[in-house]
Amino acid sequence: MKLSIEARAQLAEKLILSLDAPSEEENLRFWVAEAEKRLNNLRDGKAQEISAEELKGAEKLGFMAGEISAPDDFDSLGAPAIMRLFEGSKKPEQKHNP
C-alpha cells in the first residue's frame, strides 16, 4: 500500500464507523440459516461430526506460519478510533489545520 500509516488508520476508522450492526432479528436469521446449512451438510454427507475428544490436541495456532505477515505497528493501528468507539463516541476525531 502506498498510503501513509495515518491515512490507512483514517481509512480503517471510516470503514469501521460505516458498519451498521445487524439487528437481533437479522442475527437470529443468520444463525438459523447457518445452523440449517450445517445440518443439511451433515445429512447429505458433505460434512462429518467431530467429537470434542477428537479435537483435543489438534494444532490450531501456527497453521499459517510464514504465509502471512503484519506490520510491526499492527497492534496500534487505528487505536484512537477504536478507543473512541469503546468509549461510545462514533464521531471521528477532526484534525485542525491552523
N, C-alpha and C positions, 0 to 999 in steps of 0.2 A: 504494500500500500504506500502511496505517496503522500498521504495525509499526515500531518504532524500528530503527535500524541494528543495534544489539546483538541485538535479538530476531530480526531477519532473519538475522544471522550465525549465531545459535544454531540456528535452524530449518534453515539450509543445512547446518550441521555435522551435525545429526541425520540429515538426508536422505542425506548422503554416507556417514555411518557405517552407515546401514541397507542400503546396497547390498552385495550379495554378488557378487563377481567370478565370472563363469562359469568352469566347469572347462575344461581343454584340449579335452576331448571335445565339450562344448557349443559352444565356439568353432569347432572344426572343422566340426561340423554346420551351424552358422550360415553359415560361409563357403562350404561346399559348396552349401548351398541358395541362397545369393546368386549364386554363380557359375552354377548351373543356371538360375536365373531370368534372368540377363543373357544367357546363351547362347540360351535359348528366345526372348527378346525379339529378339535378332539374327536368329534363324532365321525368326521369324514376321513380320519386317519392322517391328516396333514400335520398334526402335532401329537405329542405324547406327553403323558403326565410324568413328572419327575418328583420323587418324594424329597422331603427335607433332608433325609438321611443321605440320599444320593448327592445332594448339593454340598454337604459338609466337606470342607477341604478343597472344593473346586477353586481354581485360580480365578479371581475376579479382578484384581488390580494388576496393572502392568501388561495387560494383553496387547496394548498398542505401543509399548516401549520402543522408542526410536522411530516411530511412524509419524508423530506429530510434534510440534514444538510450540511454545508460547513465549512471548516476550518476557524479559526479566521483571518488568514492572506490571505484569498481568494482574496481580492481586490488588493493585491500587488504581487500575483503570476505572474511571467513572466514579471514584469514591465520593466526591462531593454530591453528585446527583443521587447516588444510592442512599447516602445519609439523609438527604432532604426527603426522599421517598419514605424512608423508615420513620422519619420524624413527622410525616403527614403532609408535607408540602409537595404539591405537584408542579408548582411553578418553577421553571428553570432559572438558575441564577443568571442575572444580567450583568454583562461586563460594561463598565462605564469608561468611555474614552474621552478624557478631558480635552 
